[in-house]
Amino acid sequence: MTMTTTYIAFFFTVVLLVTTAYFIMGGIPLLTLSHDTPLDGRFIRRFFEIYYTCALVGAVGATLSYAAWGRPVFALGAVGIACGVLFLRRNILPAMARLGASIQASDPGAIAGFRRVHTAALLANLVQLLLVVWGILNISV
């Protein structure tokens, strides 16, 4: 394969690493918000919508570029990341929307529930970052 394919694969790997690290570092301070207003919930939900979109683009790009480079193990790993991102997007965002509406309706447990979902989303991002780093370090190129 050409060097171009290699560089594209490395580019998308860096996209995954930077995107995930950036959103972890940006999401942790958001835990300090009181989560008691609709604006807090909408902002955090939008933050994760953007993250999941960026992570999905990075994972799909990595999948295609690793496949073109002839590295099927890396391509399968990137497919796994893409599937994980889709799973989280389909579960985390609706939970945030539902809990945000409950906060607005003054449900006393909704704020704690929203914080738990927010924390779970950040932990999932951390796991994703660790998996990408582990894969880079342990799978022979």
Secondary structure, 3 states (H helix, E strand, C coil): CCHHHHHHHHHHHHHHHHHHHHHHHHHHHHCCCCCCCHHHHHHHHHHHHHHHHHHHHHHHHHHHHHHHHCCHHHHHHHHHHHHHHHHHHHHHHHHHHHHHHHHHCCCCCHHHHHHHHHHHHHHHHHHHHHHHHHHHHHCCC
